Amino acid sequence: MRAEITALPTYGYRRAGALVNRTRSLMGLRPVNHKRMYRVMKAQGLLLPKSPKRRDSGRAHDGKVAVEESNQRWCSDGFEIACDNGDVVTGVFMK
């Protein structure tokens, strides 16, 4: 397992487990369960660092949309177009 991780240190336990299991199947051995792979990698300090937590938004989300009048429909959509020079054109509309 360490040989697989050393070659590609950005792989998580699932992908590393797939590589190990591929090697084990060529050798005629049974595959390793992904949960065991996680436990072993955690014990050896081989897991990738956890992603940072997102900050909470200051805006309260109570699940209600404020509209001026009742029974009023509204919608919104957006799109982006990548240009040949690398710029991006963004279009957004609401009704």
PDB file as gemmi writes it, atoms N, CA and C in Angstrom:
CRYST1    1.000    1.000    1.000  90.00  90.00  90.00 P 1                      
ATOM      1  N   MET A   1       0.833  -1.185   0.000  1.00  0.00           N  
ATOM      2  CA  MET A   1       0.000   0.000   0.000  1.00  0.00           C  
ATOM      3  C   MET A   1       0.876   1.246   0.000  1.00  0.00           C  
ATOM      4  N   ARG A   2       1.921   1.242   0.797  1.00  0.00           N  
ATOM      5  CA  ARG A   2       2.777   2.420   0.880  1.00  0.00           C  
ATOM      6  C   ARG A   2       3.422   2.733  -0.475  1.00  0.00           C  
ATOM      7  N   ALA A   3       3.732   1.697  -1.261  1.00  0.00           N  
ATOM      8  CA  ALA A   3       4.316   1.914  -2.585  1.00  0.00           C  
ATOM      9  C   ALA A   3       3.326   2.645  -3.498  1.00  0.00           C  
ATOM     10  N   GLU A   4       2.052   2.286  -3.413  1.00  0.00           N  
ATOM     11  CA  GLU A   4       1.037   2.951  -4.227  1.00  0.00           C  
ATOM     12  C   GLU A   4       0.874   4.406  -3.816  1.00  0.00           C  
ATOM     13  N   ILE A   5       0.895   4.672  -2.517  1.00  0.00           N  
ATOM     14  CA  ILE A   5       0.705   6.031  -2.002  1.00  0.00           C  
ATOM     15  C   ILE A   5       1.928   6.894  -2.287  1.00  0.00           C  
ATOM     16  N   THR A   6       3.114   6.326  -2.177  1.00  0.00           N  
ATOM     17  CA  THR A   6       4.339   7.088  -2.389  1.00  0.00           C  
ATOM     18  C   THR A   6       4.413   7.596  -3.822  1.00  0.00           C  
ATOM     19  N   ALA A   7       3.997   6.784  -4.772  1.00  0.00           N  
ATOM     20  CA  ALA A   7       4.046   7.187  -6.173  1.00  0.00           C  
ATOM     21  C   ALA A   7       3.044   8.300  -6.461  1.00  0.00           C  
ATOM     22  N   LEU A   8       1.898   8.263  -5.835  1.00  0.00           N  
ATOM     23  CA  LEU A   8       0.832   9.241  -6.088  1.00  0.00           C  
ATOM     24  C   LEU A   8       0.269   9.731  -4.755  1.00  0.00           C  
ATOM     25  N   PRO A   9       0.918  10.710  -4.101  1.00  0.00           N  
ATOM     26  CA  PRO A   9       0.510  11.107  -2.752  1.00  0.00           C  
ATOM     27  C   PRO A   9      -0.810  11.865  -2.678  1.00  0.00           C  
ATOM     28  N   THR A  10      -1.368  12.278  -3.810  1.00  0.00           N  
ATOM     29  CA  THR A  10      -2.631  13.016  -3.772  1.00  0.00           C  
ATOM     30  C   THR A  10      -3.842  12.100  -3.864  1.00  0.00           C  
ATOM     31  N   TYR A  11      -3.631  10.807  -3.908  1.00  0.00           N  
ATOM     32  CA  TYR A  11      -4.753   9.879  -3.989  1.00  0.00           C  
ATOM     33  C   TYR A  11      -5.358   9.672  -2.612  1.00  0.00           C  
ATOM     34  N   GLY A  12      -6.675   9.610  -2.552  1.00  0.00           N  
ATOM     35  CA  GLY A  12      -7.384   9.307  -1.322  1.00  0.00           C  
ATOM     36  C   GLY A  12      -7.431   7.810  -1.086  1.00  0.00           C  
ATOM     37  N   TYR A  13      -8.089   7.414  -0.009  1.00  0.00           N  
ATOM     38  CA  TYR A  13      -8.088   6.000   0.359  1.00  0.00           C  
ATOM     39  C   TYR A  13      -8.868   5.148  -0.634  1.00  0.00           C  
ATOM     40  N   ARG A  14      -9.890   5.698  -1.264  1.00  0.00           N  
ATOM     41  CA  ARG A  14     -10.667   4.905  -2.227  1.00  0.00           C  
ATOM     42  C   ARG A  14      -9.836   4.592  -3.471  1.00  0.00           C  
ATOM     43  N   ARG A  15      -9.193   5.621  -4.012  1.00  0.00           N  
ATOM     44  CA  ARG A  15      -8.398   5.409  -5.223  1.00  0.00           C  
ATOM     45  C   ARG A  15      -7.169   4.562  -4.922  1.00  0.00           C  
ATOM     46  N   ALA A  16      -6.529   4.801  -3.777  1.00  0.00           N  
ATOM     47  CA  ALA A  16      -5.379   3.980  -3.384  1.00  0.00           C  
ATOM     48  C   ALA A  16      -5.811   2.530  -3.188  1.00  0.00           C  
ATOM     49  N   GLY A  17      -6.993   2.330  -2.608  1.00  0.00           N  
ATOM     50  CA  GLY A  17      -7.509   0.981  -2.435  1.00  0.00           C  
ATOM     51  C   GLY A  17      -7.754   0.284  -3.757  1.00  0.00           C  
ATOM     52  N   ALA A  18      -8.227   1.040  -4.739  1.00  0.00           N  
ATOM     53  CA  ALA A  18      -8.451   0.453  -6.061  1.00  0.00           C  
ATOM     54  C   ALA A  18      -7.130   0.004  -6.680  1.00  0.00           C  
ATOM     55  N   LEU A  19      -6.081   0.817  -6.517  1.00  0.00           N  
ATOM     56  CA  LEU A  19      -4.772   0.437  -7.052  1.00  0.00           C  
ATOM     57  C   LEU A  19      -4.229  -0.800  -6.339  1.00  0.00           C  
ATOM     58  N   VAL A  20      -4.371  -0.832  -5.021  1.00  0.00           N  
ATOM     59  CA  VAL A  20      -3.903  -1.986  -4.253  1.00  0.00           C  
ATOM     60  C   VAL A  20      -4.683  -3.228  -4.653  1.00  0.00           C  
ATOM     61  N   ASN A  21      -5.995  -3.096  -4.784  1.00  0.00           N  
ATOM     62  CA  ASN A  21      -6.816  -4.250  -5.158  1.00  0.00           C  
ATOM     63  C   ASN A  21      -6.501  -4.734  -6.570  1.00  0.00           C  
ATOM     64  N   ARG A  22      -6.166  -3.813  -7.466  1.00  0.00           N  
ATOM     65  CA  ARG A  22      -5.788  -4.220  -8.823  1.00  0.00           C  
ATOM     66  C   ARG A  22      -4.509  -5.060  -8.774  1.00  0.00           C  
ATOM     67  N   THR A  23      -3.545  -4.608  -7.974  1.00  0.00           N  
ATOM     68  CA  THR A  23      -2.303  -5.357  -7.827  1.00  0.00           C  
ATOM     69  C   THR A  23      -2.550  -6.708  -7.167  1.00  0.00           C  
ATOM     70  N   ARG A  24      -3.411  -6.728  -6.139  1.00  0.00           N  
ATOM     71  CA  ARG A  24      -3.714  -7.974  -5.442  1.00  0.00           C  
ATOM     72  C   ARG A  24      -4.427  -8.968  -6.362  1.00  0.00           C  
ATOM     73  N   SER A  25      -5.301  -8.470  -7.235  1.00  0.00           N  
ATOM     74  CA  SER A  25      -6.010  -9.387  -8.126  1.00  0.00           C  
ATOM     75  C   SER A  25      -5.055 -10.014  -9.141  1.00  0.00           C  
ATOM     76  N   LEU A  26      -4.033  -9.246  -9.579  1.00  0.00           N  
ATOM     77  CA  LEU A  26      -3.038  -9.813 -10.490  1.00  0.00           C  
ATOM     78  C   LEU A  26      -2.207 -10.895  -9.802  1.00  0.00           C  
ATOM     79  N   MET A  27      -2.041 -10.774  -8.490  1.00  0.00           N  
ATOM     80  CA  MET A  27      -1.283 -11.764  -7.720  1.00  0.00           C  
ATOM     81  C   MET A  27      -2.172 -12.919  -7.265  1.00  0.00           C  
ATOM     82  N   GLY A  28      -3.468 -12.842  -7.547  1.00  0.00           N  
ATOM     83  CA  GLY A  28      -4.382 -13.913  -7.172  1.00  0.00           C  
ATOM     84  C   GLY A  28      -4.865 -13.829  -5.736  1.00  0.00           C  
ATOM     85  N   LEU A  29      -4.764 -12.664  -5.103  1.00  0.00           N  
ATOM     86  CA  LEU A  29      -5.194 -12.477  -3.719  1.00  0.00           C  
ATOM     87  C   LEU A  29      -6.566 -11.819  -3.674  1.00  0.00           C  
ATOM     88  N   ARG A  30      -7.231 -11.937  -2.515  1.00  0.00           N  
ATOM     89  CA  ARG A  30      -8.550 -11.324  -2.339  1.00  0.00           C  
ATOM     90  C   ARG A  30      -8.415  -9.814  -2.199  1.00  0.00           C  
ATOM     91  N   PRO A  31      -9.427  -9.052  -2.611  1.00  0.00           N  
ATOM     92  CA  PRO A  31      -9.361  -7.587  -2.484  1.00  0.00           C  
ATOM     93  C   PRO A  31      -9.490  -7.149  -1.035  1.00  0.00           C  
ATOM     94  N   VAL A  32      -9.006  -5.942  -0.761  1.00  0.00           N  
ATOM     95  CA  VAL A  32      -9.076  -5.347   0.570  1.00  0.00           C  
ATOM     96  C   VAL A  32     -10.306  -4.458   0.617  1.00  0.00           C  
ATOM     97  N   ASN A  33     -11.076  -4.564   1.690  1.00  0.00           N  
ATOM     98  CA  ASN A  33     -12.268  -3.752   1.884  1.00  0.00           C  
ATOM     99  C   ASN A  33     -11.860  -2.280   2.041  1.00  0.00           C  
ATOM    100  N   HIS A  34     -12.644  -1.349   1.492  1.00  0.00           N  
ATOM    101  CA  HIS A  34     -12.285   0.068   1.556  1.00  0.00           C  
ATOM    102  C   HIS A  34     -12.297   0.605   2.989  1.00  0.00           C  
ATOM    103  N   LYS A  35     -13.104   0.011   3.861  1.00  0.00           N  
ATOM    104  CA  LYS A  35     -13.113   0.455   5.255  1.00  0.00           C  
ATOM    105  C   LYS A  35     -11.806   0.071   5.948  1.00  0.00           C  
ATOM    106  N   ARG A  36     -11.304  -1.109   5.651  1.00  0.00           N  
ATOM    107  CA  ARG A  36     -10.020  -1.521   6.211  1.00  0.00           C  
ATOM    108  C   ARG A  36      -8.908  -0.630   5.656  1.00  0.00           C  
ATOM    109  N   MET A  37      -9.005  -0.300   4.378  1.00  0.00           N  
ATOM    110  CA  MET A  37      -8.016   0.579   3.756  1.00  0.00           C  
ATOM    111  C   MET A  37      -7.979   1.920   4.482  1.00  0.00           C  
ATOM    112  N   TYR A  38      -9.131   2.460   4.808  1.00  0.00           N  
ATOM    113  CA  TYR A  38      -9.206   3.729   5.528  1.00  0.00           C  
ATOM    114  C   TYR A  38      -8.554   3.605   6.903  1.00  0.00           C  
ATOM    115  N   ARG A  39      -8.880   2.541   7.640  1.00  0.00           N  
ATOM    116  CA  ARG A  39      -8.317   2.353   8.989  1.00  0.00           C  
ATOM    117  C   ARG A  39      -6.804   2.239   8.953  1.00  0.00           C  
ATOM    118  N   VAL A  40      -6.280   1.469   8.009  1.00  0.00           N  
ATOM    119  CA  VAL A  40      -4.831   1.276   7.924  1.00  0.00           C  
ATOM    120  C   VAL A  40      -4.144   2.580   7.527  1.00  0.00           C  
ATOM    121  N   MET A  41      -4.701   3.282   6.547  1.00  0.00           N  
ATOM    122  CA  MET A  41      -4.092   4.537   6.112  1.00  0.00           C  
ATOM    123  C   MET A  41      -4.149   5.574   7.221  1.00  0.00           C  
ATOM    124  N   LYS A  42      -5.224   5.585   8.005  1.00  0.00           N  
ATOM    125  CA  LYS A  42      -5.330   6.523   9.116  1.00  0.00           C  
ATOM    126  C   LYS A  42      -4.296   6.203  10.193  1.00  0.00           C  
ATOM    127  N   ALA A  43      -4.121   4.933  10.500  1.00  0.00           N  
ATOM    128  CA  ALA A  43      -3.144   4.525  11.517  1.00  0.00           C  
ATOM    129  C   ALA A  43      -1.716   4.860  11.089  1.00  0.00           C  
ATOM    130  N   GLN A  44      -1.441   4.811   9.794  1.00  0.00           N  
ATOM    131  CA  GLN A  44      -0.103   5.090   9.289  1.00  0.00           C  
ATOM    132  C   GLN A  44       0.105   6.567   8.939  1.00  0.00           C  
ATOM    133  N   GLY A  45      -0.937   7.382   9.099  1.00  0.00           N  
ATOM    134  CA  GLY A  45      -0.833   8.809   8.787  1.00  0.00           C  
ATOM    135  C   GLY A  45      -0.749   9.098   7.300  1.00  0.00           C  
ATOM    136  N   LEU A  46      -1.411   8.288   6.476  1.00  0.00           N  
ATOM    137  CA  LEU A  46      -1.344   8.434   5.027  1.00  0.00           C  
ATOM    138  C   LEU A  46      -2.574   9.096   4.421  1.00  0.00           C  
ATOM    139  N   LEU A  47      -3.557   9.430   5.239  1.00  0.00           N  
ATOM    140  CA  LEU A  47      -4.772  10.048   4.699  1.00  0.00           C  
ATOM    141  C   LEU A  47      -4.489  11.476   4.267  1.00  0.00           C  
ATOM    142  N   LEU A  48      -5.250  11.932   3.281  1.00  0.00           N  
ATOM    143  CA  LEU A  48      -5.144  13.322   2.851  1.00  0.00           C  
ATOM    144  C   LEU A  48      -5.732  14.232   3.925  1.00  0.00           C  
ATOM    145  N   PRO A  49      -5.254  15.468   4.038  1.00  0.00           N  
ATOM    146  CA  PRO A  49      -5.840  16.376   5.028  1.00  0.00           C  
ATOM    147  C   PRO A  49      -7.280  16.708   4.663  1.00  0.00           C  
ATOM    148  N   LYS A  50      -8.111  16.906   5.665  1.00  0.00           N  
ATOM    149  CA  LYS A  50      -9.514  17.248   5.427  1.00  0.00           C  
ATOM    150  C   LYS A  50      -9.605  18.642   4.825  1.00  0.00           C  
ATOM    151  N   SER A  51     -10.609  18.845   3.990  1.00  0.00           N  
ATOM    152  CA  SER A  51     -10.793  20.168   3.389  1.00  0.00           C  
ATOM    153  C   SER A  51     -11.267  21.146   4.462  1.00  0.00           C  
ATOM    154  N   PRO A  52     -10.894  22.419   4.330  1.00  0.00           N  
ATOM    155  CA  PRO A  52     -11.296  23.386   5.357  1.00  0.00           C  
ATOM    156  C   PRO A  52     -12.804  23.603   5.349  1.00  0.00           C  
ATOM    157  N   LYS A  53     -13.344  23.898   6.519  1.00  0.00           N  
ATOM    158  CA  LYS A  53     -14.776  24.138   6.628  1.00  0.00           C  
ATOM    159  C   LYS A  53     -15.124  25.495   6.026  1.00  0.00           C  
ATOM    160  N   ARG A  54     -16.288  25.565   5.429  1.00  0.00           N  
ATOM    161  CA  ARG A  54     -16.761  26.825   4.866  1.00  0.00           C  
ATOM    162  C   ARG A  54     -17.260  27.732   5.972  1.00  0.00           C  
ATOM    163  N   ARG A  55     -17.072  29.014   5.771  1.00  0.00           N  
ATOM    164  CA  ARG A  55     -17.605  29.970   6.733  1.00  0.00           C  
ATOM    165  C   ARG A  55     -19.118  30.015   6.608  1.00  0.00           C  
ATOM    166  N   ASP A  56     -19.775  30.237   7.727  1.00  0.00           N  
ATOM    167  CA  ASP A  56     -21.222  30.395   7.689  1.00  0.00           C  
ATOM    168  C   ASP A  56     -21.563  31.759   7.120  1.00  0.00           C  
ATOM    169  N   SER A  57     -22.590  31.798   6.312  1.00  0.00           N  
ATOM    170  CA  SER A  57     -23.033  33.054   5.732  1.00  0.00           C  
ATOM    171  C   SER A  57     -23.709  33.902   6.800  1.00  0.00           C  
ATOM    172  N   GLY A  58     -23.534  35.199   6.719  1.00  0.00           N  
ATOM    173  CA  GLY A  58     -24.173  36.093   7.671  1.00  0.00           C  
ATOM    174  C   GLY A  58     -25.664  36.247   7.399  1.00  0.00           C  
ATOM    175  N   ARG A  59     -26.085  35.812   6.214  1.00  0.00           N  
ATOM    176  CA  ARG A  59     -27.486  35.937   5.839  1.00  0.00           C  
ATOM    177  C   ARG A  59     -28.277  34.752   6.375  1.00  0.00           C  
ATOM    178  N   ALA A  60     -29.377  35.029   7.025  1.00  0.00           N  
ATOM    179  CA  ALA A  60     -30.220  33.963   7.570  1.00  0.00           C  
ATOM    180  C   ALA A  60     -31.042  33.327   6.452  1.00  0.00           C  
ATOM    181  N   HIS A  61     -31.105  32.005   6.450  1.00  0.00           N  
ATOM    182  CA  HIS A  61     -31.913  31.273   5.473  1.00  0.00           C  
ATOM    183  C   HIS A  61     -33.066  30.623   6.217  1.00  0.00           C  
ATOM    184  N   ASP A  62     -34.252  31.192   6.078  1.00  0.00           N  
ATOM    185  CA  ASP A  62     -35.406  30.620   6.759  1.00  0.00           C  
ATOM    186  C   ASP A  62     -36.318  29.856   5.809  1.00  0.00           C  
ATOM    187  N   GLY A  63     -35.919  29.754   4.529  1.00  0.00           N  
ATOM    188  CA  GLY A  63     -36.683  28.970   3.577  1.00  0.00           C  
ATOM    189  C   GLY A  63     -37.836  29.709   2.931  1.00  0.00           C  
ATOM    190  N   LYS A  64     -37.942  31.009   3.158  1.00  0.00           N  
ATOM    191  CA  LYS A  64     -39.031  31.781   2.574  1.00  0.00           C  
ATOM    192  C   LYS A  64     -38.464  32.802   1.600  1.00  0.00           C  
ATOM    193  N   VAL A  65     -39.175  32.991   0.497  1.00  0.00           N  
ATOM    194  CA  VAL A  65     -38.791  33.981  -0.498  1.00  0.00           C  
ATOM    195  C   VAL A  65     -39.709  35.177  -0.345  1.00  0.00           C  
ATOM    196  N   ALA A  66     -39.120  36.343  -0.219  1.00  0.00           N  
ATOM    197  CA  ALA A  66     -39.914  37.561  -0.052  1.00  0.00           C  
ATOM    198  C   ALA A  66     -40.273  38.123  -1.426  1.00  0.00           C  
ATOM    199  N   VAL A  67     -41.562  38.277  -1.666  1.00  0.00           N  
ATOM    200  CA  VAL A  67     -42.048  38.894  -2.904  1.00  0.00           C  
ATOM    201  C   VAL A  67     -42.983  40.037  -2.536  1.00  0.00           C  
ATOM    202  N   GLU A  68     -43.150  40.960  -3.475  1.00  0.00           N  
ATOM    203  CA  GLU A  68     -43.980  42.139  -3.205  1.00  0.00           C  
ATOM    204  C   GLU A  68     -45.461  41.792  -3.084  1.00  0.00           C  
ATOM    205  N   GLU A  69     -45.925  40.843  -3.899  1.00  0.00           N  
ATOM    206  CA  GLU A  69     -47.343  40.478  -3.894  1.00  0.00           C  
ATOM    207  C   GLU A  69     -47.456  38.958  -3.763  1.00  0.00           C  
ATOM    208  N   SER A  70     -48.579  38.488  -3.242  1.00  0.00           N  
ATOM    209  CA  SER A  70     -48.781  37.048  -3.155  1.00  0.00           C  
ATOM    210  C   SER A  70     -49.112  36.479  -4.526  1.00  0.00           C  
ATOM    211  N   ASN A  71     -48.963  35.167  -4.675  1.00  0.00           N  
ATOM    212  CA  ASN A  71     -49.237  34.445  -5.925  1.00  0.00           C  
ATOM    213  C   ASN A  71     -48.456  35.020  -7.105  1.00  0.00           C  
ATOM    214  N   GLN A  72     -47.246  35.418  -6.855  1.00  0.00           N  
ATOM    215  CA  GLN A  72     -46.412  35.970  -7.907  1.00  0.00           C  
ATOM    216  C   GLN A  72     -45.318  34.957  -8.240  1.00  0.00           C  
ATOM    217  N   ARG A  73     -45.167  34.651  -9.530  1.00  0.00           N  
ATOM    218  CA  ARG A  73     -44.147  33.702  -9.945  1.00  0.00           C  
ATOM    219  C   ARG A  73     -42.857  34.441 -10.268  1.00  0.00           C  
ATOM    220  N   TRP A  74     -41.755  33.777 -10.005  1.00  0.00           N  
ATOM    221  CA  TRP A  74     -40.469  34.351 -10.350  1.00  0.00           C  
ATOM    222  C   TRP A  74     -39.501  33.226 -10.675  1.00  0.00           C  
ATOM    223  N   CYS A  75     -38.503  33.533 -11.446  1.00  0.00           N  
ATOM    224  CA  CYS A  75     -37.480  32.555 -11.778  1.00  0.00           C  
ATOM    225  C   CYS A  75     -36.184  33.284 -12.088  1.00  0.00           C  
ATOM    226  N   SER A  76     -35.105  32.559 -12.054  1.00  0.00           N  
ATOM    227  CA  SER A  76     -33.805  33.140 -12.397  1.00  0.00           C  
ATOM    228  C   SER A  76     -32.942  32.059 -13.022  1.00  0.00           C  
ATOM    229  N   ASP A  77     -31.972  32.487 -13.778  1.00  0.00           N  
ATOM    230  CA  ASP A  77     -31.053  31.556 -14.403  1.00  0.00           C  
ATOM    231  C   ASP A  77     -29.782  32.311 -14.759  1.00  0.00           C  
ATOM    232  N   GLY A  78     -28.743  31.588 -15.024  1.00  0.00           N  
ATOM    233  CA  GLY A  78     -27.479  32.204 -15.397  1.00  0.00           C  
ATOM    234  C   GLY A  78     -26.682  31.263 -16.275  1.00  0.00           C  
ATOM    235  N   PHE A  79     -25.737  31.832 -17.001  1.00  0.00           N  
ATOM    236  CA  PHE A  79     -24.887  31.021 -17.867  1.00  0.00           C  
ATOM    237  C   PHE A  79     -23.555  31.726 -18.049  1.00  0.00           C  
ATOM    238  N   GLU A  80     -22.543  30.973 -18.448  1.00  0.00           N  
ATOM    239  CA  GLU A  80     -21.227  31.506 -18.728  1.00  0.00           C  
ATOM    240  C   GLU A  80     -20.757  30.992 -20.074  1.00  0.00           C  
ATOM    241  N   ILE A  81     -20.093  31.862 -20.824  1.00  0.00           N  
ATOM    242  CA  ILE A  81     -19.542  31.499 -22.118  1.00  0.00           C  
ATOM    243  C   ILE A  81     -18.046  31.750 -22.070  1.00  0.00           C  
ATOM    244  N   ALA A  82     -17.247  30.730 -22.334  1.00  0.00           N  
ATOM    245  CA  ALA A  82     -15.793  30.860 -22.358  1.00  0.00           C  
ATOM    246  C   ALA A  82     -15.369  31.354 -23.734  1.00  0.00           C  
ATOM    247  N   CYS A  83     -14.580  32.407 -23.758  1.00  0.00           N  
ATOM    248  CA  CYS A  83     -14.092  32.981 -25.012  1.00  0.00           C  
ATOM    249  C   CYS A  83     -12.736  32.386 -25.373  1.00  0.00           C  
ATOM    250  N   ASP A  84     -12.357  32.539 -26.641  1.00  0.00           N  
ATOM    251  CA  ASP A  84     -11.083  32.000 -27.115  1.00  0.00           C  
ATOM    252  C   ASP A  84      -9.884  32.646 -26.437  1.00  0.00           C  
ATOM    253  N   ASN A  85     -10.003  33.914 -26.024  1.00  0.00           N  
ATOM    254  CA  ASN A  85      -8.872  34.606 -25.401  1.00  0.00           C  
ATOM    255  C   ASN A  85      -8.765  34.320 -23.906  1.00  0.00           C  
ATOM    256  N   GLY A  86      -9.628  33.471 -23.358  1.00  0.00           N  
ATOM    257  CA  GLY A  86      -9.570  33.110 -21.956  1.00  0.00           C  
ATOM    258  C   GLY A  86     -10.561  33.857 -21.077  1.00  0.00           C  
ATOM    259  N   ASP A  87     -11.186  34.915 -21.594  1.00  0.00           N  
ATOM    260  CA  ASP A  87     -12.178  35.639 -20.829  1.00  0.00           C  
ATOM    261  C   ASP A  87     -13.470  34.821 -20.716  1.00  0.00           C  
ATOM    262  N   VAL A  88     -14.277  35.174 -19.719  1.00  0.00           N  
ATOM    263  CA  VAL A  88     -15.549  34.509 -19.524  1.00  0.00           C  
ATOM    264  C   VAL A  88     -16.648  35.556 -19.496  1.00  0.00           C  
ATOM    265  N   VAL A  89     -17.685  35.341 -20.307  1.00  0.00           N  
ATOM    266  CA  VAL A  89     -18.840  36.239 -20.337  1.00  0.00           C  
ATOM    267  C   VAL A  89     -19.941  35.577 -19.515  1.00  0.00           C  
ATOM    268  N   THR A  90     -20.472  36.298 -18.542  1.00  0.00           N  
ATOM    269  CA  THR A  90     -21.504  35.762 -17.665  1.00  0.00           C  
ATOM    270  C   THR A  90     -22.821  36.472 -17.945  1.00  0.00           C  
ATOM    271  N   GLY A  91     -23.879  35.700 -18.077  1.00  0.00           N  
ATOM    272  CA  GLY A  91     -25.214  36.254 -18.273  1.00  0.00           C  
ATOM    273  C   GLY A  91     -26.156  35.756 -17.176  1.00  0.00           C  
ATOM    274  N   VAL A  92     -26.892  36.668 -16.576  1.00  0.00           N  
ATOM    275  CA  VAL A  92     -27.834  36.324 -15.514  1.00  0.00           C  
ATOM    276  C   VAL A  92     -29.129  37.065 -15.767  1.00  0.00           C  
ATOM    277  N   PHE A  93     -30.255  36.389 -15.577  1.00  0.00           N  
ATOM    278  CA  PHE A  93     -31.539  37.101 -15.701  1.00  0.00           C  
ATOM    279  C   PHE A  93     -32.508  36.600 -14.656  1.00  0.00           C  
ATOM    280  N   MET A  94     -33.450  37.480 -14.317  1.00  0.00           N  
ATOM    281  CA  MET A  94     -34.521  37.145 -13.388  1.00  0.00           C  
ATOM    282  C   MET A  94     -35.814  37.691 -13.937  1.00  0.00           C  
ATOM    283  N   LYS A  95     -36.878  37.006 -13.617  1.00  0.00           N  
ATOM    284  CA  LYS A  95     -38.185  37.485 -14.036  1.00  0.00           C  
ATOM    285  C   LYS A  95     -39.138  37.409 -12.876  1.00  0.00           C  
TER     286      LYS A  95                                                      
END                                                                             
